[in-house]
Amino acid sequence: MKRSISYLLILFIGLSVGCKNKEVDEQTDVVLVGAGVMSATLGSMMKTLNPKLKINIYERLDLVAAESSDAWNNAGTGHSAFCELNYTPQRPDGTIEFNKAIAINEHFEISKQFWAYMVNKGKLPAPKSFINNVPHMSFVWGDKNVEYLKKRYEVLSRQLLFKGMQYSENFDTLAKWMPLVMTGRDRKQKVAATYMAIGTDVNFGSLTRGLVASLKKEAGVKVELNHEVKNLKRLDDGSWLVTVLDKKTEKERNIKAKFVFIGAGGGALRLLQKSKIPEGKGFGGFPVSGEWLVCNNQDVIAKHITKVYGKAGVGAPPMSVPHLDTRIINGKKALLFGPYAGFSSKFLKQGSYLDLTRSVTLKNIGPMMSAGVDNIPLTKYLISQVTQSDEERLKALREYFPEAKASDWKLETAGQRVQIIKKDEKEGGVLQVRNRGG
């Protein structure tokens, strides 16, 4: 399953913190906050396991899957670990850590099984509407990186889930796998790549919309767009009182629920704080935005048929791993390069510039400051990214596509990711930098 970098919180009955009961306008079994892929998936699973459940889904926007789940806001690999090099770091002794890659691939295989089940039950449309075959490649250059990739291949190719992985340092072989990447490149450059033919491109936006459309047809399921969850509190009986604002009428309602899941991306942090559960104390967030270069030349788009991932730059967060990425969006082939990291104080792409300041409390300001001091390289990297010129972005693209022309590409804003800052007894605060979704 797509690993969200959102704050995803399941609030179970039994957690402490009580409050006085308030007037209740409606009762339900489950409230899902946010209509993204996580809420849609959990709702679908819960309704499948217990058809009698009453489920309310609230989305602050007027569209389903418009934030992190949208196809333009994530990379779409499904995080199968075929090409993402940050999942297989090199240990100090030179060996390759691969357990995380295995675990991630296993999770993705389970996700595909669930999607296949939903398709067979008629609860998802044809697979091609949300998942398509696009080979996955890892590409590096330079002696040190080539040595690393070869070791990675030797380790992963022995694992059942990575059976069929190919490796090559041959220029002509690589040119067949990824012609755009190799055309115009110096043949003397030391290069290497791995190739997985069974890679996929997942449109999480289409997947989410399919799941939500199916849920809306189920008895007892209510999906309300333009509805923002403003508050949630523990009631004396252990259930939750969820205050929901209808953004069209400006009227609030109080919904009593036995179970609440917050899948609201960066918007989840404030609700986590308002819940007052012990687990939420000390949590902070640091927003990182992203941008893509999107190709507008159909002839160029047609020549590239893979997802080519490289290595992140020094100080770069894993979510900024550069890739020349073939996507299938709304049935049409697209080509993107990036992402370029940036900074915005918004916690959501369609959020407020005050999100960051509003999230600061007396309980998390210490961990946030501590994490900031410990992550100066990341700060420097973000500053360098924000101040990049068009020429510098094009230069980065040409490392993967040597003959790229500026006129064929347009800069587009991608999604927002809030990196988690956790309170730590030893270090004060730890920044858990996470990958871009997909």
VENJOBEL-V440881 format. One record per backbone hydrogen bond with DSSP energy under -0.5 kcal/mol. CO is the residue of the C=O (numbers start at 0). NH is the residue of the N-H. Records with the same first field share a line. If there is no record, write none. Layout:
CO = NH  NH
//
This chain:
1 = 3
5 = 7
6 = 8
8 = 10  261
9 = 11
10 = 259
11 = 14
25 = 255
27 = 257
28 = 257  258
29 = 55
30 = 32  260
31 = 33  57
32 = 262
34 = 64
35 = 39
36 = 40
37 = 41
38 = 42
39 = 43
40 = 44
41 = 45
42 = 46
43 = 47
44 = 48
45 = 49
49 = 52
52 = 54
53 = 28  29
54 = 221
55 = 31
56 = 223
57 = 33
58 = 225  226
60 = 225
62 = 65
66 = 69
69 = 72
70 = 73
75 = 201
82 = 84
83 = 86
84 = 87
86 = 100
88 = 90  96
90 = 93
94 = 90
95 = 97
97 = 101
98 = 102
99 = 103
100 = 104
101 = 105
102 = 106
103 = 107
104 = 108
105 = 109
106 = 110
107 = 111
108 = 112
109 = 113
110 = 114
111 = 115
112 = 116
113 = 117
114 = 118
115 = 119
116 = 120
117 = 122  123
118 = 121
125 = 128
126 = 129  130
129 = 202
131 = 133  200
134 = 306
135 = 195
136 = 308
137 = 193
139 = 191
141 = 145
142 = 146
143 = 147
144 = 148
145 = 149
146 = 150
147 = 151
148 = 152
149 = 153
150 = 154
151 = 155
152 = 156
154 = 157
155 = 158
158 = 161
159 = 162
161 = 164
165 = 194
167 = 192
169 = 173
170 = 174
171 = 175
172 = 176
173 = 177
177 = 180  181
178 = 182
181 = 184
185 = 188
188 = 190
189 = 141
191 = 139
192 = 167
193 = 137
194 = 165  196
195 = 135  198
198 = 133
200 = 131  202
201 = 203
202 = 206
203 = 207
204 = 208
205 = 209
206 = 210
207 = 211
208 = 212
209 = 213
210 = 214
211 = 215
212 = 216
213 = 216
214 = 217
217 = 220
219 = 54
221 = 56  223
222 = 224
223 = 58
225 = 246
227 = 229  244
230 = 242
232 = 240
234 = 237
238 = 234
239 = 241  256
240 = 232  242
241 = 243  254
242 = 229  230
243 = 245  252
244 = 227  246
245 = 249  250
250 = 245
252 = 243  254
253 = 24  25  255
254 = 241  256
255 = 27
256 = 239
258 = 30
259 = 10
260 = 32  262
261 = 8
263 = 266
264 = 6  267
265 = 268
266 = 270
267 = 271
268 = 272
269 = 273
270 = 274
271 = 275  276
272 = 275
276 = 279
277 = 280
279 = 282
283 = 420
285 = 418
287 = 416
288 = 341
289 = 413
290 = 338  339
291 = 293  411
292 = 336
293 = 409
295 = 297
296 = 300
297 = 301
298 = 302
299 = 302  303
300 = 303
304 = 134
305 = 307  325
306 = 136  308
307 = 323
308 = 138
312 = 315
316 = 319
317 = 320
321 = 309
322 = 324  337
323 = 307  325
324 = 335
326 = 328  333
327 = 329
328 = 331
331 = 328
333 = 326
334 = 294
335 = 324
336 = 292
337 = 322
338 = 340
339 = 290
341 = 288
344 = 355
346 = 265
347 = 350
351 = 354
353 = 357
354 = 358
355 = 358  359
356 = 359
360 = 363  364
363 = 367
364 = 368
365 = 369
366 = 370
367 = 371
368 = 372
369 = 373
370 = 374
371 = 374
372 = 375
374 = 378
375 = 379
376 = 380
377 = 381
378 = 382
379 = 383
380 = 384
381 = 385
382 = 386
384 = 387
388 = 392
389 = 393
390 = 394
391 = 395
392 = 396
393 = 397
394 = 398
395 = 398
396 = 399  400
400 = 403
404 = 407
405 = 408
407 = 295  296
409 = 293
411 = 291
414 = 289
416 = 287  418
418 = 285
419 = 421  431
420 = 283
421 = 429
423 = 427
426 = 428
427 = 423
429 = 421  431
430 = 432
431 = 419
433 = 318
436 = 74
437 = 76  77  78
//
